[in-house]
Amino acid sequence: MASKGHIQDGHFGLRVYIVFGLVTLLTFILCVSVGSVAVPPDETVSLIFKAITGAELPRSSAASIIISSRVPRVLCVALTGAALSLSGAAMQGLLKNPLADGSTLGVSSGASLGAVLAIALGLEFAALPFAGTMVTAVVFAFVSLLAILSLAWRMDRSLSTNTIILIGVIYSMFVSSLLALIVTFASDKVKTITFWTMGSLAGSSYANALVLLGALLVGGSIILSKARELNAFAVGEENAVHIGVNVRRVRLTVLAAVALLTGVCVSIGGCIAFVGLVAPHMVRMITGPNHARLLPASAFGGATFLMLCDLVARIILNPLQLPIGVVTSLIGATLFVVILYRGRKKAL
């Protein structure tokens, strides 16, 4: 009976992944097709197929817009959404906290501080112009995550939701003051820094997409390999120890992977808040809390969610384009309040 149940569970999981994959693919085609210049979906698919196979592309404005501008942008949006959502799901499992996310914990703010410092100081490498920003963002994300959790643990050994969020908010305010100070001294780069901190993937390139894909393969593989351990954390650290989980090693490994993904995403697209909160929360309603299902499904869900947010940002005030971070913050802040309210209500 156990074997039969396991087979049925596997079939259910496969069906869910197929549906998530198809929804993500259809959303990608929709977002590439729609914009200031609309292109029929069948023509969009044809142009992408020709570009992939190396066939000669027609000399048209549609081909130029789709292949040179929209495809790299939407690819970067999808990869960023997948990475941030996967990071959020991992942190929520690790901390047993449904509100854990790079933006609510202040990790994204820390990564932003590192990236802004790199922009203000002009740190870069000859081979990769954005590598300086990326390295500093990843380092600051990891250091920020360790500092926030260490301080929260010293104040409250149970790492309660309220304590972590309070420390995250305080840290984000502290970072905001430092960012304002940096902007004051880097007045010639105010416009770049201000727009970048609101989150935007406009002008993204295929090189950016490759970097995001590489980070997702490395960081995502690490997180996915810890699904069983994250399930054990959900039950409790003591129980995790009893079944042979090296709690300290797993925690540092997952946090390093989260810092890598968050830092790379912030270095390329700026601070895009609440993706890691919204997407895993919605996906969890479908897959349940088992991280073996939740983590990969969160990657698909995050990609779809952020692509739709980017589409709204591009067309809602056409021809003006909103920063994508504005859209995700409006949606995420609303859901944040709803989750917090429900959690408080259950506690009472």
N, C-alpha and C positions, 0 to 999 in steps of 0.2 A: 504493500500500500504506500509506503514511504517513497518507493522508487517511482510509482505511478504519479504521486503528487508532485515529485520533483520534476518529472517530465512535463506535466501540465503547467507547472510554474515556469519552466523554461520556454514552453511554447507561448505562454502569455507574455513573457518578457520580450520574446522575439517579435511578436505582433506589435507590441507597444513601440519598440525601436524602429520598426518599419514605418509605422504611422508618423513618429517623430521625424524620421529622416525625410519622408515625403513632404511633410508640412514645411520643414526647413528648406528643402529644395524649391518648392513652389513659392515660398516667401522670397527666396533669393531671386528667382526669375521675375516676380512681381516688382520687387524693389529696383532691379536693374532696368525694367521696362518703363516704369513710371517716373516722371520728373518734369522739369520745365519743358522738355521736348519728349512727348510720349512716343514710344516705339511699340508696335504690336508684339505680344509675347512670342509668337511663332518666329518672327523676324529676329528677336533677341536671341532665342535658342539657336537659330541658324547661324548667326554671327559668332556666338560663343563657340559653337561646334567647329566652325571654320578656323577660328583663331587657335583652338586646341590642336586641330589636325594639321595646321600649317597651310591650309588652303588660302588662295588669294582672296583678300577681303575687298568688297566693293568700295569704290571711292565716293563715299557719301558721308554727310554730316552725322547720320545715325550710327554708322559703323565707328566713326571717330569717337563719338560721345560714349557709346556702349563699351568699346574695348579699351579706350585710353583713360576714361574718367570713371564711369559708373562701376564697372566690374571690379577694379582694384579697391575702390571705396567700399562697396558692399561686401567684398571679401574680408577686408580689414574689420568692418563692423561686425560681421558674423563671427570671426575668430576672436575678436575682443569680447563679444557677448558670451561666447562659449567659455573663454578663460575666466572671466569675472564670475560667471554663474557657478562654474565648477569650484572656484576658490571659495565662494560664499557657502556652497553646500558642504564643503570640507570643513570650514571653520564652524559651521553650525553643528556638525556632528562631533567635532573635536571638543567644543566647549559646551555641548548640550544646551545650546542657546539659539532659539529660532530667529533672534534678531542680530546674530553675528554676521558681519559683512565688512568688506574693506572700508566702506564709507561710514558705517555706524561705529566701527572700532577706531577710526582715525588712521588706518593703514594707507588709504588712498591719499590722505592729506600729507602724510609723511613722504610718500613717493613723489607727490607734487612738489614738496619743498626741495627734495633732491634734484628733480628735473629743472625747477626754476633756477636753482643755484647754478646748474650747468649752463642754462641759457644765458643767465646774467654774466657769468664769468667766461662764456665762450668756450667751454670745454668740449672738445671733439677729437676724433681720430681721423686720419687721412682716408683710411679704407672705408669707414662707415661714418658719415657726417653726424648721424644721430646716436652713435654708440656712447658718447660721453653722457648725454642725457639719460640713456638707458641704464648704464652702469650705476650712476648716482641714484636714479629712481629705485632700482632694485635694492641697493644697499640701504637706502633710507627707509624703504618699505619694511625690510627685515628688522632693522634696528628699532623702528617705531613699534612694530608688532611685539617684539620682545619687551620693550620698555613699558608699553601699555598693559600687557598681561602680567608682567612682574609687579608693577605698581598695584594693579587690581588684586593680585593674589596676596600682597602684603596687607592690603586693607580688608580683604574678605577672602578667607581661605576657600570658601565654597564657590568663588567666582560667579556670584549671582548676576542675573541680567542687569539689574539696576546699577550695580557697581561698575561693571564693564562699560556700559553705555555712558555712565557719568564720566569715567576716566577718558573714554573716547571723545566725548564732547569737549571736555577740558583741553585735551591734547589738540583737537582740531582748532579750537579757538587760539591756542598758543601758536600753532603753525600759521594760522591766518594773520596773526600779528607780525610774525617773522616774514611772511610773504609780502605784507604791506611795506615792511622796512626795506626789503630787497627791491621792490618796485620803486621806492623813493630814490634809491641810489642808482637804479638802472632805468632812468627816465626815458632813454632812447629806445628801450624795448618794452615799454608799458603796453602798447597795443598787442604785441605778440603774446606777452605773458598773460594779460587779462583774458584774451579770447581763448588761449590754450587752457587756462585753469577752469573754464566753463565746460570743457570737453567738446572736441570736434574732430571728426575724421575726414573732413573736407580736404581734398588734395592728397589723399593717401595713395601710395604707389605699390607696385607689385613687390618691390624690395621690402616695404613695410609688412606686406602680407606674408612674405617668406619668413621674416623675423618672428612675427606673431605665431605662425604655424610651427616653427621650430621650438618656441617657448611652450606652446600648447602640447606638443608631442613630448617634450621633456617633463615639464611640470605636471601635465595631465596624466602621463603614464605613472608618475610617482604617486599621485593622489589616488588614481584608480587601483593601484596595487595595494593600497591600504584600506580598501573597502571593508574587509573582515575586521580589521582593528578598529575602524570607526564605528562599526556596529557594536563592538565590545565597549567602546567608550560611552555609547548611548546608554548602556546598562549601568555603567559606573566604573571608575578607575580601579577600584579594589577588585571587582570581578574580572576586569581586563588583565590585571596582574595574575590572578588565579589561573587563567587559561593560557598563560605564557606570553602575554603581550609585554614588550619592553616599552613601558609608557613614555619614558623620557625620550627615547630614540624616535618613537613614532611621532610624538608631539613635535620635536624639532624638525624631523623630516617633512612632515606635512606643512608646518609653518614656513620652512624654507621654500617649498614648492609654491605655496600661496604668495609669498613675497616675490618670487621670480615672476609669476604670472601677473600679479598686480603691478609690479614695477615696470615690466615691459609694456603692458597696456597703457599705463599712465604716461610713459615716455613717448608713446606714439600718438595717443588720442586725447591726452589730458585727463582731467579728473571726471570720470563718468560715474555718477553715484547711483547706488541702490540696485544695480543689476543683480548683484550677488544676493540681495534680499528678496526681490520680487520673483525672479525666475525659479529658484529652488522651491520657494513657498508654493507656487502654482503647480510645479511638476510633482511635488510631494503628494498633492491631492490625488494624482493619478497612479503613481508608482508605489506609494507607501514609503515608510521610513528606511527600508533596506537599502544600504548604500551601494550594494552591487547593482541595483537598478537605478537608484536615485542619481548617482554621480554621472553616468553617461547620459541619462535622460536630461539632466540639468544642463549639460553642454549643448544639447540640441535646443532645449527650451530657451537658454540664454541667447543663443545665436538668433533664434526666431524673434524673441522679444526685442532685442536691440536693433535688428534690421527694420522692424515695424516702427520703432521709435525714431530711427534715422529717416525713414520715409516720411513720417509726420513732420519732422523738423525741416525737411526739404520742401514740402508742398503746402504746409498750412498757411504760410505767409508769402507764397510764391509771388515775385521772384526773390524775395529775401529768404535767407536760410537761418533758422535758429540753431544755436549750438545744441548738439544732441544731449549734452548733460542737463540742459534746462528741462527737456521733455522727461527724461528718466527721473529727475529729482521731483517733478510735480507728481508723477505716478507713484514713485517710491515713497515719498513722504506721506502720502495718503495711506498707502498700505502699511507703512510703519506704524502709524497711529492706530489703525485697525487691529493689527497683531498685538500691539502693546496693550490696547484696551481689552481685548479678549483674554490675554494672559492675566491681567490684573483681575478681571471678572472671575476667572476660574480659580484664582488664588483665594478670592473671598468666599 
